[in-house]
Amino acid sequence: MNQTKRAMRKAFVEPSDCVACGCCVKVCPKSAIQIARGVMAVVDPEKCVGCGRCAKECPATVITIREAAL
């Protein structure tokens, strides 16, 4: 059940507060995050597995892990 629950979680970036430092990009094991236009991180929900590494690494604390909409 834990595996299924994790698969339904995704990373979410608060775009107005992201500083585009790229720390999240470096730690994502699935390459699900990119820096868009040099101004903010963007998560690809198809690749994101909801592991939370990006949220733990984010110095601006603008990434949260949330339940994904089905």
C-alpha positions in Angstrom: 0.0 0.0 0.0 2.9 2.4 0.8 4.2 2.0 -2.8 0.7 2.8 -4.3 0.3 5.8 -2.0 3.7 7.2 -2.9 2.9 6.9 -6.6 -0.1 9.1 -6.1 2.0 11.9 -4.6 3.7 14.6 -6.7 6.0 17.5 -6.2 4.5 21.0 -6.5 6.5 24.2 -6.8 5.2 27.6 -5.6 6.2 29.5 -8.7 6.1 33.0 -7.3 8.7 32.1 -4.6 11.1 29.8 -6.5 14.6 31.2 -6.9 15.6 28.8 -9.7 18.7 27.7 -7.9 18.6 24.2 -9.5 19.1 22.3 -6.2 16.0 20.3 -6.9 17.1 19.4 -10.4 20.3 17.9 -9.1 18.7 15.6 -6.6 15.7 14.3 -8.6 16.2 10.6 -9.3 13.8 10.7 -12.2 14.8 14.0 -13.9 11.3 15.2 -13.4 12.3 18.8 -12.6 13.7 21.5 -14.9 14.4 25.2 -14.6 12.1 27.0 -17.0 13.2 30.2 -18.7 15.8 30.5 -15.9 13.2 31.8 -13.5 11.5 28.8 -11.8 11.5 25.0 -11.3 8.8 23.1 -13.2 7.8 19.5 -12.3 6.8 17.0 -15.0 4.0 15.1 -13.2 4.5 12.1 -15.6 8.0 11.5 -14.3 7.6 12.6 -10.7 7.4 9.7 -8.2 6.7 11.8 -5.1 9.9 10.8 -3.3 10.3 14.2 -1.6 14.1 14.6 -2.3 13.5 17.9 -4.0 11.4 19.3 -1.2 14.1 18.4 1.4 16.8 20.0 -0.7 15.0 23.2 -1.7 16.7 26.1 0.2 13.7 28.4 -0.4 11.3 25.7 0.9 8.9 26.3 -2.0 8.5 22.6 -3.0 5.8 20.5 -1.3 4.7 17.0 -1.9 0.9 16.7 -2.5 -1.6 14.1 -3.4 -2.0 14.1 -7.1 -5.4 14.6 -8.8 -6.6 11.4 -10.4 
